[in-house]
Amino acid sequence: MIASVLSPLGAQAAPATTYYAAPDGKDSGHCSQAKPCSLERAQHVVRPAAKHGDVTVLLADGNYRLSAPLRFGADDGGGRHTIRWVAAPGARPVITGASKVTGWTRSTAGPGIWTADTPAGLDTRQLYVNGVIAPRASIRLANADVTPTATGLTIKNPALSYLAGLPDQSRIEFQSLGDFTNRYSPVQSISPTQITMAQPAWDNNTWGWDTVQNSFLAGPSWYLDNSLSFLTQVGQWYIDPTGGKLYYKPADGVDPNQLDVELPRLQSLISIGGSYDEPVTGLAFEGIQFSGTSWLGPSADGYADQQNGLFIKGAYDYRPADAFTSCSRGCEMFERARTTWYQEPAAVQVSAAGRISFTGNTFTNLGQSALGIGNDANATLTGVGLGASDIDVVGNRFLETSGHGIAVGGVLPDAHHPSDPRMTNQDVLIENNTVNRVSVDYKDNSGILSTYVTNARILNNEVSNVPYDGIDTGYGWGINDAGGSNDYVDRGYYNWNTKYTTPTTLKDNRVEGNLVHNTKARFADGGSVYNLSASPGTVVSKNYLFNISGVGLYLDEGSRSMTYENNVVQGGSFVFTNAYSLRNNTSDNVIRNNWYNSGGVSAPNAAAHNNQLTNNLKISGANWPAGARDVICAAGVAPQYRTSLNANQLGFTGCSTEAPVGSGFVVAKASAVSSYFGQSGDGFGIAAAGADVWGAGGQRDDQFGAIYRAGAFTPNASVSTRVVSINDANAWAKSGVMVRNDMTKAGASAGYAVVAATARNGVVFEWDSNGDGYLDTDARASVDSYRPVWVKLARSGTSYSASYSYDGKNYVPVGAPVTLPSAAAQQDAGIFSTSHDVNQSAINQFDQVAFTG
C-alpha cells in the first residue's frame, strides 16, 4: 500500500506520498512497500503524483545495476513540489553502471595472472576492486627511451624493440604528465624503431601549451598503457573486448573470486536536464551511492588536455603543417581554436534545471568527473548545457573518481556571455562535502571546479589528496572579460574570436571556510586555491590550507576585483598574483589580513596593477595568533558529516578537547614528544612532534607517539592499519604500525620494527638489526603517497615480514622477511606517528586497525 502523510486540518500543504523501490523490484505495479518496483518504474509512477504534492521514493538496500542511464526530463521533476529519491532508513543503496565479475580462473598469459569472461565488445578504461580504482597495465618510459616526432615516437632504447611484436597495438596508449596537463594518445602501429600515433589525437596533443614534446616541465613523465604484455604488477588489469576476456594480477595467495571486482558498462548514470523553456525542477537525492562508470572518449579521440578537464578533439583544417615545431608553445591558429574546446562529461549530470539537491550521497568508482552542474552542451547526454540554478550539493563524499569531484559551469561562449539569459549558471551551493582522492586518471582535474558562475558558494568543504589543485574558480585567462586581454591580442586570438565589451557571468562568489591539504601531488603549476579571470564581488576567506605543494592562493591571468582575507596558509608559498606583464589584467585585487608561515608573497607589479596587499602576517612555525587559530578550528566539514577521511574529525591540536582512545589501547609519548591522540569510531589520530625513528649513521632518534596494545604481538601475529592521510609536511614524516618488546622504552627496547607510509618517500620497512633499541636497516617500496594505503607487519616466530596494499586485500611485500632474535614472546604493537620535525606536527589519520594471532 502506498503511504501518504497527511497535514493537520487547515494546513495548506498537499499530502506527501511515499513509494518504494528495491534492486529486485518489478517493472510493473504501484511501487508499494509490499511490492517495491524498479527505479525506472518508480520514475513512471511518481510523475502524476508530483502534481498534487511532494513525493518520496525510498530505496531499499542493495545494488541497483542499470542497463542504461536514468534520464530525468521536465516531466520527472516535482515542479513546484519536490520528488525525493532517498535511502530507506538504515539502507545503503548503490546506483551503479557496473557488473560484478565472477568466474575467475588462472590464466596462461603470465605468472600470477587470472582471467574471467566478459561480454564480447565491452570495453572499459577503469576497473574497480574492493572499492579502489585499479591501475591499467602499463610501463614507464624514460625520457631518453623515445623522442617525440610529428608522427609519433622514435624508439631510442633497443630494449623496447619487442613492442613491435605486440598484438592489439591500436589499443596501446601513450600517456604524458607535464607541468599541468595529463595527455593520452592512442597508438596506430609500432615498428622496432618507431611508434606511429593515431591521428588526429597526436596532432592535438602536440600543439598548444605544455605539449608532449615541449612541456614546461623539464622532465615530464611518460608511460605506455593498456597491453596484456605490460601486466606484470600486482593490482593491474587488462581487458580484451574482441576476445571477451578480462585479465587481472592479484597478490600471491589472493583468489580474485573472493574480491569485489566491478566492471563498468555505462559512461554515465544520471542525466537531469530539460530545456530552457521547460527545465527540470524539484528533485532531491539523499543517502545514495553513485558508482560504476567509464568514459570511453579518450580511447577513441585521445585526451588532448588543455587544463582542468577541458580538451580538444577532431581535426583542425587550419592547424599549420609545421605545428609540431611552430605551435609547440602556442601560436595564433591554436588560439583560434579555443572556442571549440570540449568538456569532460560527468557521471551525474545536471543542466537546464533548477531547485535540485544532493545531500549525504557518496560518489565513488566513477570513470570521469563525478558530479557535473551546468556544464557545456558537449558534455551532456541531453545536448542542452548550462542553465543550472538553485542547486545544492551538501554533505556528500567524493572519492576514488577518475576526474573532478564536482565541476560547475562551462567554458564556451554561451557559458560566459549567454545568448539566452536562462543559460546563466547561478546560485549553486557546495557545502560540507568531502573530496578525497579524486582525479585518479585525469590528473589535471581539480577537486572542485567552478568556472563561469554567478553566486557560487563553496563553503566548509574538505579537499585533500589530489594530484592538482584543490578548489579552482573561473576560467578563460581573462580572454572573455570586458575589453579582452592584451596578452591575447599579442597572440592573435581576437583575429578570429570576439573581444567582448561586457562582463562575463563570473561574479559574486564565495570560497569560505574550506579545509584544503595534501594538494599538487603530480603537477608543479597551479595553486591549492586558484582563480582565472575577473570575478567582481568574489570573496575568498577563512580557508585553512596546509601541507600544500607550491602556491597556496594563486591569482592567475586576468584575476580581477576579488578579495582574499583571513585565510591561513601553512607551508608552501603564500600567494602569487600573475601580473608579470604590465599588459594583462590581474588587477584590482585586495589581499589582506591573512596569515602564513612559509614562502612569501609573489606580487609582481602590484602597484601598477592596483593589487593591494595589507596586514598579511608571516608567523614562525605553528605559533598562530588567536584569529588564525579560529579560522583553523572552524575550517572543514561540520561534525555531522565527518568520517575517517576528514582531517578535522578529531579536531586540530589546540582546537578541541583530545578525543579519548578506546579501551584496550594505551598511548605512548616516546622521549617526551609533544603528542596528541584521539579516536572517533574506527578512526584514530596521532600528532607527534618527533625528530624521527631511525638510529643508523649516528642519528640515534627514537621519537614518536603511539596508540598500542600491550603484549598483543605473539609469535604468529600480525598488525595492520590503513593510513588514511599523512598531514605532516616533512617528506620523511612516518605513520604506520610498530612492534617492540616495550613501547614505553624508546631507545632501549629490542625486537623493534615498523612499517610506515611516509609523506613523500613511499612505504618503508625499518628494523633493529643488532638489538640495541634503534632502527638501523630498511627496505622501501614506491607508492602513491596521496592515497590511503594499508601497511602490515606480520610475525612468524622471530621472522618479520612487511607489506602494503591499496585495497586491504592485495598485499605487496616490502623487502624480504627479516629475523629479530631478541624479540620477546609477547610484544607491544600498534600504530605510531613521527613528524620528523621537533617543532611542529599535524594530526595523521588511521582507521581499520587490526590485530590477528
N, C-alpha and C positions, 0 to 999 in steps of 0.2 A: 504494500500500500504506500502511496506517495504521501510524504509528511508535509503538512502545512503548519506554519507557526502564525497564529492569528494575533493581531494587535489588540490592545484593550479597546472597549467600546468608545467611540468618539474619536479615536486616533485616525489620522488621515492616511497613514502608510498602508499600502496594499499587502496582502498576505505574502510571506516569503515561503517559497516552495522548495523542497529538497528531493533530489533524485540521486540514484545510486549507480555507480559503475564498478566493475571488477575486471581483472585481467582475463578471466574466462567468461565475461559477460556476453550475452547474446546480442545479435544484431537485429533483434525484434523485441517487442514488448514495451512496457511503460517505465522501465528503469526503476522498479520498486526495490525496497530493501530486501524483500524475499527473493526477487528475481532481478538482480542487477544486470545492467547491459554493458555493451562496449562503449568506448569513448565516442566512436563515430555515431552510434545510435543515440547516445546522450545528446550530442550536438543537435540532432534532428528533433528530439523530444522537447528540449528546452526552448526552442525558438518561439513557439506560440505562448508558452508560459511567461516569458520575459516581458510580454506586452502588458501583463497585469501586475507585476511586482518583481522584487528581487528573487533570484533563483540560486540555489546552491547545488552543485554536483559533488557528492562525496566519493572520493576514490579510495577503494579498498587497497589493502597491502598487496604488493607484488609487482611484477614486470609487465607493463603494457607494451608489447612488441608491435610496433607499427609496420605496416606494409607500404605506407605512403605518408607523406607529411599531413598533419592536421591543419586544415585551412580554415581560418576564421574570417569570413567576409562580413559585410554590413549587417546581414541577417542573423549573424551569430553573436552579436553584441547585445547588451541589455538596453541600449538606447538611453533613456533617462533613468532606467533601473540598472542593476548590476548582476551579472552572472558570475558566480564564484566557483572556480574549479579548485577544490580543497581536499587535502589529505584527510581521510576519516580519522577520528580520534585514535591515536596510537599507531596509525599506519604510516608506512614509508613507501608510497607508490613511486615507481620509476617509469617514466615515459621514455622509451628507447627505440632507436632505429637499428639496433644490433641484434644478432642472434648468438646464442651460446654455442661454442664449438665443442663438439664431443667426438668420441671415437678415435682418439689419438693412438697411433701405433708407431713403433720405431721405424726410422727411415734408413735407407742405404745411401742417402745423399751426403752424409758426412758424420763424423764422430759426434755422438750425443744429440743428433737431430731427430725430431719426431715429426710426423705428418698426420694431417686429417683432411677429409674430403670437404670441399666447399662447392656451392653451385657453380656450374660452368659459366664463365663470362663475368663472374663477380670480382670486381677489383676494389682495392682499398689502399689508402695511404696511412691508415692507423690500425693498430690492434691494441685492445685493452686487456691487461692481465692483472687480475686481482685489484682492479680499480686504478691501475697505473698505465700511462701511455708507454707501451713497449717500443723500443727503437727498431727501425728497419735495418736490415743487414746493410753494412756499409764498411768502407775502408777509408782511412785518412791518406791524403796525398801531401807529400812535402812540396813546398813551393818550387823546389828545384826539380821535381819529378816531371813536370809538364810546363809548357809555355803556351799561353792563350794566343790564338790567331784569329783572323776574321772568320774562319770557318769552323774553328774548334780548338783542340788542344794538341800540340806536338808532344809526343811522349819522349822524354829525355832519359828516363831511367829504364835501362834494358830489362830490369826485373819485372816491369809492367807489360812486357810484350805478350804475356799469357792472356791479357784482356781480349786480344784479337780472336781467341778461340772460344770465347764465352757464348753460350746460346742466349737468345732473347735480348740482344744488345739494345734494342729500342726501348726496353723497359728500364735501362740503367739511366740514372740522372747524375749530373754534376751539381754539387752544392757549394756555394761560396758564402762565407761570412766575412764581411768587410768592416767598415767603420760604423755604419748604421744600417746596412742592408743585408738581407739574408736571401740569396738568389738560388733558384733551381732551374736547370736547363736539361731537357731530355736529350739523350744521345740518339744519333741516327745510325752510325756504324763505327766499328773500330778495326783498324789495321795494326800491325806490330809497331808502327811509328806515329799513328795519327788517330785521334778520336774526332770524328766528324759529328758536329752537333746538329740537332734538328732545328729547322727554321720555321717560323721567324723568331722562335724563343731566344735563340742565341743572339741574333741581331738586337733584340730588345734588351738583353742583359749586358750588351757591350756598347751602349751609348747612354749618355746622361751623366749621372753623378755617382761616385763610389762604385764604379763599374768593376766587373770581374778583373779586367786587365789593368785597371788604373785606380785601385781602391785608395781612399785616403789613409788606410791603414797600411803600414809598411809591410807587414806580414799577414795577409789575410789567411783564413782557414779554409782549406779545400777538401772536399770529400767526393767519393763516388758511392752512390746509394743504389740499393734495390737490385741485387743479383743474388741468386742462390749460392754462387761461389763465394760471396762475401759473408755468408752465415757461419761465423766462427766464434762469436762471443755469446756468453750466457745472456738470455733475455731477448735476443734479436729474433727476427722472423722474416719470412718472405712468402708472397702469395703468387701462384701461377694461375691466372684466370683461365687460360686455354685448357690446361690440364685439370682444372678444378681441384687444386691441391694447396694447402697451407702448410708451411714448414716453420718449426719453432725449436729453439735450442734452450731447454731448461737447464738448471744447475744439475750437477751429478746427484743422483738419488731422488730427483723430483719427477713424479709422473704428472704430465700436464692434464691427465684426466681428473686429477684432484684439484686443479686450478680453475678459477672462473675466467675463461678466455672468451671475450666478446668481440665478434666480428661485425663491424658496422656495415649496414646495407643502404642507408639513406644519406643524402647530402644535407638535409635539413629536417627538423622535427615539427616546428610550429611556424605557421605563417599567419600573422594578424595584419590584415590590410584590406581597405576598401578603396574608395575613390575620394577625390576632394569634394565631390557633390554628396557622396554617401560614405563617410568614414565609419570605421568600426568604433563603437563607444561602449563603455561599461563592461569591461572584463577584468577579472581578478584571478590570479593563480597563486596558491598558497600551499607550502609544505610539500612540494613535488620535486622529484629529481628528474633532470633532463639529461640524457646520455645517449651515446651510440651513433655518432655521425662521422662521415669522412667526406671532405670537399675534394673532388677529383679534378678541379680545374687545372692545377699545376701539372698534373700528369699529361694533359693534352697541350696546354699552352705555355708551360713553364711558369715560373713565378718571377717576373721581371720587376722586382721590388723597387719602389721609389722612396717610400718612407711610411711606416706605421699602417701597414695593411693595404696600401694603395699600390697598384701595379699597372703595367701596360701589357697589351697582347695584340696579336694580329700584325699584319704587315702595314708599314707606313710608306706610301709611294714617294714621299718627299724626304725620306731618310737618305742622306748623302752616301754616295758609293764608297767613300773613304771614311765613313763614320767611325769605324773601329779605331782609327787614329785621330781623326779631326774632331770627334764628338765624345771622346772617352772621358772628358771632364766638361761636358756641356757644350752646346752650340745652338745657333739660332733655330734650326729645324727641330731640335729636341724641345726647346722652349715652346715652340709652336704646338707641340703635341700635348701639353699639359691639360688641355680641356677635354682630352679623350681618355683620361685615366679611369681605371676600374677599381671598385672597392670590394674587399673580401666579404663574401656573403656570410651571414651569421646562422647558427643552428636554430635559434629562436629569433624571429624577425617581427618588427612592429613598424608599420608605416601607414600613412593616411588613416590615422587612428587617434583617439583621444580618450582620456579617463580610463587608462589601462594600468594595472598594478601587478607587480611581482613581489611577494612577501614571503620570506622564510624558505625559499627554494634552494636547491643545490644544482649547480650547473657543472657537470664534470664529464670527462671522457668524451669530448667533442672535438671534431677534426678541424675546427676553424674558430672564429670569434664565437663566443658563447651567446651573447645577447646583443642584437643589433637594433638600434632605435633610430628611425628616421634616416636610414642610410640612402644612398643614391639608388635610382631605379635599377641600375645594372646589378645591384646586389640583392634584389628581392625576387621572390617567386611570383609575386603578383605583377611585376613590371611597373608598379606605381611606388615611387620612393618618396622620402621626405614626409612632411605633413604630420609629424608626431607632436602632440601637445598634451599637457597634463598627464604625464607618465611618471609613476612612482616605482622605484626599484629600491626596496628597503629590506635589510636584514637577510640578504641572500649570501650564499657561498659560491665562489667561482674557483675551481681548482682542476688541475690536470686537463687543461684545454690546449689546443694547438695554436690558437690565436688570442686576441684580446679577451679579457673577462667581459667588459662592456664597451661597446662602440656606439656613440651617439653622433648623428649628423652625417652629412655628405660633404663632397668637395667640388662637385661640378657647378656650373653657373646658377642653376636653379636653387642650389643649397645656399649660396651666399647673396645672390640677388634674385629672389624668386620671381618668376614671371606671373605667378598667381600667389597672392598673399597667404592662401591656405596651405601653401607648401612650407611655410616657416616652421622650423623645429623650435619649440619653446616650452617653457615651464616643465622641465624634466628634473625630478628629484632622485638623486643617487645617494642613499644614506645608510650607514651602519652595515655595509657589505664587507665581506672578507674576500680579497682577491689574492690568492696564494698559488705560486707555481702554475702560471699560465704562459702562453706564448711559447710552448714547448717546441713546435715545429716551424713556426713563423716568428722568429726571434726578434724581428723588427717591431712587433706589436707591443704597445704599452699595455699596462694593466687595465687602465681606464682611459679611454679616448673620448673627448667631446670636441667636435670641430666647429662648424658654424651653427651655433645655438644661442637663442636668447633666453636668459633666465634659467640657465642650468645651475643646479645647486648640488655640489659634490661635497657631502658633509660627513664627517666622522666615519670614514671608511678606513680599512687597513689594507694596504697594498704592499706585498713583500715577495721576495724570492722570485724576481723577474729578470729576464735577460736584458731588457731595455729599460725604458722609463717607467716610473710608477704611475703618475697622473699627467696626461697631456691634454692641453686645451688649444683650440684654434687650429688653423691650417693656412696654407697658401703663401707663406713668406712675405705677406704684405702686398702681394701682386694685385689682389682684388679690392684693396682698400681704396677709399676715395682719393683720387689723384694718382693712384698707382705707386709703383716703386721705381726709383731711379736706377737701382741695380738691374732691374729687368727691362728698363728702357735700353740700358747699355747692352743687354744680352739679346735684344731683338724681339722680345716676347710680344710687344704691342704692335709690331708689324703685322701680326696675324690674329691677335686677340684683343678683346675690348679693354680699354682703360676706363674704369668706372669713375664717375664723379659723385656717387652717393655711397654711404657706408654699407657695410655688409650686415648680416643678421647676427654677427658675433658681438654680444654686449651683455652687460648686467648679470654676469655670472659670479658665483661664489664658490671658492675652493677653501674649505674651512674645517679645522678640527681633525684632519686626516693624519693617520699614522703611516709613514712610508719608510720602508727599510729594506736592506739587502737587495738593492737595485743594481742595474747595469752589469749583470753577470758576464755578458758576451760582447758588449759594444762600448767603445770609448766615447763616441759623440752622444749628445743628448743630455738630459737632466732628469733628476728624480721627480721634480715638478716643473713642467716645461710648457711654454706658450709660443705660438706663432701668430702674427698679425694683430691688428688693432682690436682691442676689446674694451671699449669705453664703459665705465661703470663697474668693471670687474674687480673683485677684491680677493686676494689670496692671503689668508690669515690663520693664525693659531694652529698651523700644521707642525707636527714634530717629525723631522727627518733624521734618521740615524743609520749608521753602518752603510753608508752610501758610497758609491764609486763615482768619481768625477764631480760634476757640478750639482749642487742641491737645487737652487732656484735659478732657472735658466730662461731668460727672456730673449728668445731668438728673433730672427729677422722680422721686422715690422711690428713687434710687440709695442703697443702704444696705449696710453691713457689708462693704465692699470695701477692698482695699489697693492703692495706687498708689505704686510705689517704683522708684528707679533708672532713671527714664525721662529722655531728653534731648529737650527741645523747643526747636527753633531757629526763631525767627521766630514771628509770630502772638502769641496770648495763651496763657500757660502753662496755667492751669487755671480752671475755673468749676464751682462747686457750686451748683446751682439750689435754694437754700434761702431765697429771699426771704421766703416765707411761713413764719411760725412754726408753721403747722398742717400743713405737708407733711412727708414722711418722707425727705428727702435728708439722711441722718443716719448717724452712727457709722462714718464712713469715715476711713481713715488714709492721709495723703498725705505721704510722707517721702522724703528723700534723693534728690530729683530735681534736675535741672539745667535751666536755661532762660536765654535771653539777650535776650528781648524781652517786651513787655507786662508782665503781672504776675499777681497772684493775685486772683481774684474769688471770695470765700468768705463771702457774707453770712450773718450769724447763726451763725458757725462754732461758737462756744462753746455756744450754745443747742441746736445740733443735734449736738454732740459730733463735729464734723468736725475731726480733729486734723492740723494742718499743721506738720511739724517738719523742720528741717535741709534745706530746699529752697534751693538756691543759685542766685542770679542772677549770671551772669558777663558779662564785656564781650566783645562781638564773637564771635570763634570761639576764644577762649582757654580751651578746655575743659580741665579738670583730667584727670588720668590715668584716674580712674574713669569719667568721662563718655566719654572717648575709647575706652575699652574697649567701652562699650556701642555707640558709633557704629560701630566697626570690626567688631563681631560681628553687627550687625543685618542683616536681609535674608536672601535665599536662599543656600543652600550653593553652593560653587563648581561642583559638577557640574550644577546646574540653571540656571546663569546664561546669559543671552543678551544681545543688544544692548539689550533692553528694561530690563535691570536696572541701577540706579544704582551698584551695588557690583560690577559686572562687572570694573571696573578698580581696585577698592579705593576708598578715600577718601583724599584728600590727608593724608599723615601716618600712614595706617594700613598701607600696604603699599608695597613697592618699586614705583617707577614702571615701568609696563609699556613695553617698548621699542617704538618706532614702526618699522614695517617698512621694508625697503629701497625706494628710490625716493622717499621722503619725507624732508624735513628739517623742523626746528622753528624757530620764531622767537619770541623774547620781546621784544616791542616796548617801548621806553622802560623797560627794566629791570623790567618787570612780573613779579610773583611768579606763576609758571605751573606747571602740571602737565600732562604729555602722556602718553597711553597708547594702546595698541592691543590689542584682543583679537579675533582673527578679522577680520571685516569691520567691527567696531565700533571707534570712536575716542572718546577722552575728552579734553576740554580744560577746565582750570580756570585762569582768567586774571583776577587781581585788578587790573583796569584801570579808569581813570576813564571812558573812553568811546572811541568812534571817531567824532568829529564836530568840525568846525573852525569852523563858522559862528558869527556873533554874538560873536566874540572868545573862544569857548570853547577852540579850539586843542588838542583832545585827540586823541591817536592811540596809545592803549594797548590792546594785545591780545596774545593768544597764538595762534599759527597752526601748522598742520601743512600743508606745501605741497610742490609740485614746482617746482623752479627752471626757468624758461624753457619751461614746458609750455603756455602760453596763446598760441597763434598767431592770425593774423588770421581764421581760420574755425574757432574752437574753442568749446567750452562746458565748464563745470564745474558739477557738481550734487552735492547730498548730501541725505540725509534727516536732518533734525534730530529725533532721537528724543525728547529731553526737554531743556528748559531748566530747570536746577535752581537758578540764581541767583535771588535774591529781588527785586532791583530791577526795576520794571516795564519799564525800558528796557535791561535786560541783553540782549545780542545774541549770537546764534550762527548761523553760516551759511557762505557762500562769499565769498572775497575774491580780487581780482586787482589787481596793481600792477606797475610795472616792476621794483621791487626790494623784496621783502618785508622785508628787513633794515633799510631806511631809513625808519623811522617819521618822519612829519612832514616828509619830504623827497621821497619818491618820487611821481612823476607817474603818469598812466594808472591812477588809483586808483578802484575801485568795489567795492561789497559788496551782496549780497542776504542778508538775515538775518531769522530769526524772532526776535521779542522775547518777553520773559516775559509781557507783558500788553498790548502795543500792536500786535499783528498782525505782518505781514511788511513790511519796509522795503527799498527800493532807494535806496542813497545813492551819490553820486559827487562827484568833484572837478571842478568846472566850470571852474576857472581854472588848473589845473595846478600849484598851489603845494604839493601833497602833503597837503592836508587835505580831508576830505569836507565839502561845504558845501551840497549840494542833495539833496532827497529826494522820493520818491513812496511812498505807503503803501497797503496792502491790509488790510482787516479779515478776520482768520481766527480760527479756534478755536485758541488757544494751548495748550490742554490735549490736543493730539493730535499725533502725528508729522506733519511736513509737509516735503515736498521743496522745496528752493529751487534755482534755476538761474540762472546768468549766462552769456549767450551773446554771442559777438563775431562781427561781420562787418566786417572791415577796422577802422575806428575807431568803428563803431557798436556800442553795447552795449545789450542788452535783458535784462530781469529777469522772472522768472515764479515761480509756486509751484504745488504740486499736493498733493492728499491721497492720490493713488493711484499716483503715479510715472508716469502716462501723460497724464492730462488736466491740462495746464499752463495757468494763468490769468496773463495779463500783469500786472505791477506797473508802472503808469505806461507811458509811451511810450519807445521807444528814444532813447538819447542819444549824442552824439558826444564822444569823448575824443581830441582831435587829438594830444595828447602821448604817446599810448600807443606803447610800443616794439613792434617786430615780434614779439619773444618776451618774454612777461611771466611773472612768477611767479603761481601760482594754487593755491588750496587751501581748507581750512576754517579758521575762526577763531572765537574767543570773547572777549568782554569782559564783565566782571560789572557794569560801571557803578558800581563800588564799589572804591576803592583799598584798603580794609581787609580784605575777605574775598571769597571766591569758592567756588563749588561745581563739581563736575565735570559739564559739559554733554556730552550724548551724541549721537553721529553714527553713521550707517552708510551703506552703499551710495554711497560717494564715487566719482564717475565723471568721467572726462575724455574729451572727444571732440575730433577735429581734430588 
